[in-house]
């Protein structure tokens, strides 16, 4: 990757900061033109750095998604595979429900299979969570046939359903608990 000029690096950082604020306030469909104006750059500069809305969303959520991925890696060695998976799913659900735009970004990752998404949020979360799902399934702590994709789709749906709830994190956690009873009944 070529080295960016100092002004290009400043524009990128400013665009990313402005975009994060706009998405937090207005959601994933925040106006790209307004983001450009607020950042003090032209629309072409936005498109040069972020050729698609998807690319912008991925960049805005990159750090948070990487934190969730690191958390999954940390939990992989835990002896209680069910508890490890549920802890990670709870963290992903809380973020998707409370970080405006993240759930929409996750649905858009899956909506266009013709676009390469190897670095997208969903692909990264899928890769990070797959070992937790495999371990829980191998231990008999997960209903046979449940995949990481199934679980991320459920989380995304829960987050979208609770987005306008007065306490989205609590409601999302409640719905996740109900869902878990179906996909991973606690065996005594």
C-alpha positions in Angstrom: 0.0 0.0 0.0 1.5 3.4 -1.0 2.4 5.8 1.7 -0.3 8.5 2.1 0.6 12.2 2.1 0.2 14.0 5.4 -2.9 15.9 4.2 -4.5 12.6 3.0 -3.8 11.0 6.4 -5.4 14.0 8.2 -8.4 13.9 5.8 -8.9 10.2 6.5 -8.6 10.6 10.3 -11.0 13.6 10.2 -13.5 11.8 7.9 -13.4 8.8 10.2 -14.0 10.9 13.3 -16.9 12.9 11.7 -18.4 9.7 10.3 -18.3 8.0 13.7 -20.2 10.9 15.2 -22.7 11.1 12.4 -23.4 7.4 12.5 -23.8 7.4 16.2 -26.3 10.3 15.9 -28.1 9.3 12.7 -27.4 5.6 12.1 -25.8 3.8 9.3 -27.5 5.8 6.6 -26.0 9.1 7.7 -25.5 11.5 4.8 -22.1 11.1 3.1 -22.4 14.6 1.7 -23.0 16.0 5.2 -20.1 14.0 6.5 -17.9 15.5 3.8 -19.1 19.1 4.6 -18.6 18.6 8.3 -15.1 17.3 7.8 -14.3 20.2 5.4 -13.6 18.1 2.4 -15.4 17.4 -0.9 -17.5 14.4 -1.7 -14.8 13.1 -4.0 -12.4 12.9 -1.0 -14.9 10.8 0.9 -15.3 8.5 -2.0 -11.5 8.3 -2.6 -11.0 7.1 1.1 -14.3 5.1 1.3 -15.5 4.0 -2.2 -18.7 2.6 -0.7 -20.8 3.2 2.4 -19.9 -0.3 3.4 -16.2 0.6 3.4 -17.0 3.6 5.6 -19.0 1.6 8.1 -16.3 -1.1 8.3 -13.7 1.5 9.0 -15.9 3.2 11.7 -16.5 -0.1 13.5 -13.1 -1.7 12.9 -11.6 -1.0 16.4 -14.8 -2.2 18.2 -15.0 -5.4 16.1 -11.3 -6.1 16.7 -11.9 -5.8 20.5 -14.8 -8.4 20.2 -12.5 -10.7 18.1 -9.8 -10.4 20.7 -12.3 -11.2 23.4 -13.3 -14.4 21.5 -9.7 -15.4 21.2 -9.2 -14.9 25.0 -12.3 -17.1 25.7 -11.3 -20.0 23.5 -9.2 -21.7 26.1 -11.9 -21.5 28.8 -12.9 -24.9 30.1 -16.6 -24.2 30.2 -17.2 -23.9 26.5 -20.9 -23.0 26.9 -20.1 -20.2 29.3 -17.3 -18.9 27.0 -19.6 -18.8 24.0 -22.4 -17.2 25.9 -20.1 -14.5 27.4 -18.9 -13.6 23.9 -22.4 -13.7 22.4 -23.6 -11.4 25.2 -20.7 -8.9 24.5 -21.5 -8.9 20.7 -25.2 -8.4 21.4 -24.6 -5.5 23.8 -22.4 -3.8 21.3 -24.7 -4.4 18.4 -27.7 -3.1 20.4 -26.0 0.0 21.8 -23.6 1.1 19.1 -25.8 2.8 16.6 -25.3 1.5 13.1 -23.3 -1.6 14.0 -26.3 -4.0 13.5 -27.1 -2.4 10.1 -23.4 -2.7 9.1 -23.6 -6.4 10.0 -26.7 -7.0 7.9 -25.1 -5.1 5.0 -22.1 -7.3 5.2 -24.3 -10.3 4.4 -26.6 -8.6 1.9 -24.2 -8.4 -1.0 -22.5 -11.7 -1.5 -21.0 -10.4 -4.8 -18.7 -8.1 -2.9 -15.5 -9.4 -1.3 -16.0 -9.1 2.4 -12.9 -10.8 3.8 -12.1 -7.8 6.0 -15.7 -6.9 6.9 -17.1 -6.9 10.4 -19.2 -10.0 9.9 -16.4 -12.0 8.4 -14.1 -11.1 11.2 -16.7 -11.9 13.9 -17.5 -15.2 12.1 -13.8 -16.2 12.1 -13.3 -15.2 15.7 -16.5 -16.8 17.0 -16.2 -20.1 15.0 -13.8 -21.7 17.4 -16.1 -20.9 20.4 -19.1 -22.5 18.5 -17.0 -25.5 17.5 -15.8 -26.1 21.0 -19.4 -25.7 22.5 -20.8 -28.0 19.8 -18.1 -30.7 20.5 -18.9 -30.5 24.2 -22.6 -31.1 23.5 -23.4 -27.6 24.8 -24.9 -26.4 21.5 -27.9 -27.7 19.6 -26.6 -29.7 16.6 -26.5 -27.8 13.4 -26.3 -24.3 15.0 -23.6 -22.3 13.2 -21.7 -19.1 14.0 -23.6 -17.5 11.1 -26.9 -18.5 12.7 -25.9 -16.9 16.0 -24.6 -13.7 14.4 -27.9 -13.4 12.4 -29.9 -13.8 15.6 -27.8 -11.2 17.4 -28.2 -8.8 14.5 -32.0 -9.3 14.6 -32.1 -8.8 18.3 -30.1 -5.6 18.0 -32.3 -4.2 15.3 -35.4 -5.2 17.3 -34.2 -3.4 20.4 -32.6 -0.3 18.8 -35.4 2.1 19.9 -36.0 0.5 23.3 -35.4 2.8 26.3 -32.7 0.3 27.5 -31.5 -1.5 24.3 -28.7 -3.4 26.1 -31.0 -4.8 28.8 -33.7 -5.7 26.3 -31.2 -7.3 23.9 -29.7 -9.3 26.8 -33.2 -10.5 27.8 -34.0 -11.6 24.2 -30.6 -13.2 23.9 -31.3 -15.2 27.1 -34.6 -16.4 25.6 -32.9 -17.3 22.3 -30.1 -19.2 24.1 -32.7 -21.5 25.7 -33.6 -22.6 22.2 -30.1 -23.0 20.7 -28.2 -24.2 23.8 -30.4 -25.5 26.5 -28.5 -25.8 29.8 -28.1 -29.5 30.5 -28.0 -30.6 34.1 
